[in-house]
């Protein structure tokens, strides 16, 4: 593995820790803090030229199985990022929250060179094991960074440049790191600014894709400050349940709306709009204008309704003389059963309105048990309430 002379690198590490470098700034302060932890807490040797620890195939498969939903949400974006940086001879890595590389993109004819440099599936990049590097710094500080060449703590990695960015779960916890690394690059750290920005944008795309998958069972508000970008590229994602409580928000939403740092929270405490109005908006058709109660900023949004769950009934037990039931025939009959099942909306409007009011009165105007009693989803019940202009007695 290529590296700079150990003595020169050890001198640089010592000078940075002691503040004797001519440069200064927040970036070098992050490096100095990481160097101190690598020396004092993890007892690592900056002159060590060994590569990173790499998991065995069974160990890696087990971790990948545990992070299956994360991998599904990130795969396409990982390939897109690699297409953008491959001409500059970069590989792209995705690690989990422990710093283990669980997915990887690299040109086939460059795979061996990157593997010799330690950039490979199953490689482990925690600060406890490898000291200061791109992935380890992001895991520690939860902020994007570019660790360039001799900025790495260990001499083994001082020819690498690594731009990394955090990926957060819907609850705000760190779930992984996206990293683009090269084994050859210009000496100037500023040469990596564009790659760092591309990695940060790609990490947000992965994060939002994971958010939408993880909240498939909830309503999701997809919003943007410009109405023309609501469909193409919503920047704010807010998940809420059937009673109007916000349960999760993506990174942009938490940054723009400080109140979302403490969840759950009723929608009415964030926007000048009742939950019934959002639940009544037809998904994929109606844009809703919102105004933040804190600051008065305007947003444009649409509501993605929860994914519907259709229960397919098992075929009845067949008699000995009955022909075998194929899987295709069973699926066909299940679809016919679902298609022929009467929907509540098929009833005449006056009867349907009376039925809904009766159920709400029996359940003391609580929408969740009323929806269960009526045999419809909570979102459908809210739409019916709006359609039939039903108002609870305590709100008249």
Secondary structure in CASP SS format (residue, H / E / C, confidence):
PFRMAT SS
TARGET T0000
AUTHOR 0000-0000-0000
METHOD secondary structure of the structure
MODEL  1
X C 1.00
X C 1.00
X C 1.00
X C 1.00
X C 1.00
X H 1.00
X H 1.00
X H 1.00
X H 1.00
X H 1.00
X H 1.00
X H 1.00
X H 1.00
X H 1.00
X H 1.00
X H 1.00
X H 1.00
X C 1.00
X C 1.00
X C 1.00
X C 1.00
X C 1.00
X C 1.00
X C 1.00
X C 1.00
X H 1.00
X H 1.00
X H 1.00
X H 1.00
X H 1.00
X H 1.00
X H 1.00
X H 1.00
X H 1.00
X H 1.00
X H 1.00
X H 1.00
X H 1.00
X H 1.00
X H 1.00
X H 1.00
X C 1.00
X C 1.00
X C 1.00
X C 1.00
X C 1.00
X C 1.00
X C 1.00
X C 1.00
X C 1.00
X C 1.00
X C 1.00
X C 1.00
X E 1.00
X C 1.00
X C 1.00
X H 1.00
X H 1.00
X H 1.00
X H 1.00
X H 1.00
X H 1.00
X H 1.00
X H 1.00
X H 1.00
X H 1.00
X C 1.00
X H 1.00
X H 1.00
X H 1.00
X H 1.00
X H 1.00
X H 1.00
X H 1.00
X H 1.00
X H 1.00
X H 1.00
X H 1.00
X H 1.00
X H 1.00
X H 1.00
X H 1.00
X H 1.00
X H 1.00
X H 1.00
X H 1.00
X H 1.00
X H 1.00
X C 1.00
X E 1.00
X E 1.00
X E 1.00
X E 1.00
X E 1.00
X E 1.00
X E 1.00
X C 1.00
X C 1.00
X C 1.00
X E 1.00
X E 1.00
X E 1.00
X E 1.00
X E 1.00
X E 1.00
X C 1.00
X C 1.00
X H 1.00
X H 1.00
X H 1.00
X H 1.00
X H 1.00
X H 1.00
X H 1.00
X H 1.00
X H 1.00
X C 1.00
X C 1.00
X C 1.00
X C 1.00
X C 1.00
X C 1.00
X E 1.00
X E 1.00
X C 1.00
X C 1.00
X H 1.00
X H 1.00
X H 1.00
X H 1.00
X C 1.00
X C 1.00
X C 1.00
X H 1.00
X H 1.00
X H 1.00
X H 1.00
X H 1.00
X H 1.00
X H 1.00
X H 1.00
X C 1.00
X C 1.00
X C 1.00
X E 1.00
X E 1.00
X E 1.00
X E 1.00
X H 1.00
X H 1.00
X H 1.00
X C 1.00
X C 1.00
X C 1.00
X H 1.00
X H 1.00
X H 1.00
X C 1.00
X C 1.00
X C 1.00
X E 1.00
X E 1.00
X E 1.00
X E 1.00
X E 1.00
X E 1.00
X E 1.00
X E 1.00
X C 1.00
X C 1.00
X C 1.00
X C 1.00
X C 1.00
X E 1.00
X E 1.00
X E 1.00
X E 1.00
X E 1.00
X E 1.00
X E 1.00
X E 1.00
X E 1.00
X C 1.00
X C 1.00
X C 1.00
X C 1.00
X C 1.00
X C 1.00
X H 1.00
X H 1.00
X H 1.00
X H 1.00
X H 1.00
X H 1.00
X H 1.00
X H 1.00
X H 1.00
X H 1.00
X H 1.00
X H 1.00
X H 1.00
X H 1.00
X H 1.00
X H 1.00
X H 1.00
X H 1.00
X H 1.00
X H 1.00
X H 1.00
X H 1.00
X H 1.00
X H 1.00
X H 1.00
X H 1.00
X C 1.00
X C 1.00
X C 1.00
X C 1.00
X E 1.00
X E 1.00
X E 1.00
X E 1.00
X E 1.00
X E 1.00
X C 1.00
X C 1.00
X H 1.00
X H 1.00
X H 1.00
X C 1.00
X C 1.00
X C 1.00
X C 1.00
X C 1.00
X C 1.00
X E 1.00
X E 1.00
X E 1.00
X E 1.00
X E 1.00
X C 1.00
X C 1.00
X C 1.00
X C 1.00
X E 1.00
X E 1.00
X E 1.00
X E 1.00
X E 1.00
X C 1.00
X H 1.00
X H 1.00
X H 1.00
X H 1.00
X H 1.00
X H 1.00
X C 1.00
X H 1.00
X H 1.00
X H 1.00
X H 1.00
X C 1.00
X C 1.00
X C 1.00
X E 1.00
X E 1.00
X H 1.00
X H 1.00
X H 1.00
X C 1.00
X E 1.00
X C 1.00
X C 1.00
X C 1.00
X H 1.00
X H 1.00
X H 1.00
X H 1.00
X H 1.00
X H 1.00
X C 1.00
X C 1.00
X C 1.00
X C 1.00
X C 1.00
X C 1.00
X C 1.00
X E 1.00
X E 1.00
X E 1.00
X E 1.00
X E 1.00
X C 1.00
X C 1.00
X C 1.00
X C 1.00
X C 1.00
X E 1.00
X E 1.00
X E 1.00
X E 1.00
X E 1.00
X E 1.00
X E 1.00
X C 1.00
X C 1.00
X C 1.00
X C 1.00
X C 1.00
X C 1.00
X C 1.00
X C 1.00
X C 1.00
X C 1.00
X C 1.00
X C 1.00
X C 1.00
X C 1.00
X C 1.00
X C 1.00
X C 1.00
X C 1.00
X C 1.00
X C 1.00
X C 1.00
X C 1.00
X H 1.00
X H 1.00
X H 1.00
X H 1.00
X H 1.00
X H 1.00
X H 1.00
X H 1.00
X H 1.00
X H 1.00
X H 1.00
X H 1.00
X H 1.00
X H 1.00
X C 1.00
X C 1.00
X C 1.00
X H 1.00
X H 1.00
X H 1.00
X C 1.00
X C 1.00
X H 1.00
X H 1.00
X H 1.00
X H 1.00
X H 1.00
X H 1.00
X H 1.00
X H 1.00
X H 1.00
X H 1.00
X H 1.00
X H 1.00
X H 1.00
X H 1.00
X C 1.00
X C 1.00
X C 1.00
X C 1.00
X H 1.00
X H 1.00
X H 1.00
X H 1.00
X H 1.00
X H 1.00
X H 1.00
X H 1.00
X C 1.00
X C 1.00
X C 1.00
X H 1.00
X H 1.00
X H 1.00
X H 1.00
X H 1.00
X H 1.00
X H 1.00
X H 1.00
X H 1.00
X H 1.00
X C 1.00
X C 1.00
X C 1.00
X C 1.00
X C 1.00
X H 1.00
X H 1.00
X H 1.00
X C 1.00
END
